[in-house]
Amino acid sequence: MSLFSDEEQQQVQKAIENAERHTSGEIRVCVEKTCNEDVLARAAKYFHKLDMHQTRHRNGVLIYLATVDRKFAIIGDKGIDAVVPPNFWDSTKELMLQHFKQGALVEGLTLGLCLAGEQMAKYFPGEESKTNELSDDIAFMDGE
């Protein structure tokens, strides 16, 4: 999928690494062209497929994008959802959407990753021997 150039993919991956630097949490970005169902249901499907629910502290966060259909969602696991402010994911989506509407997909993604990382670091500070439980690569899906 050529949605992102190699450089843009590296920017997103670096943003994930930076967001995870001071937290035990894990963040993934999942991208596909179309979403032919409810966007939250689709994101939840990939959340499980990518083993986001398997993190030690149940503090995984998935940012899901369906580029052609212009849909996206942010899903946090039980651990992170229990502690972030009630409107945090919605307000983060709104800030990201401002960039997306201007065609700045990578900038919107990196902003969302940064904001999620700040909340994760606040509630799930990094551990001395933190291991990266999940890949930082963008997960490109083919509409499974």
Secondary structure, 3 states (H helix, E strand, C coil): CCCCCHHHHHHHHHHHHHHHCCECCEEEEEEECCCCCCHHHHHHHHHHHCCHHHCCCCCEEEEEEECCCCEEEEEECHHHHCCCCCCHHHHHHHHHHHHHHCCCHHHHHHHHHHHHHHHHHHHCECCCCCCCCCCCCCEECCCC
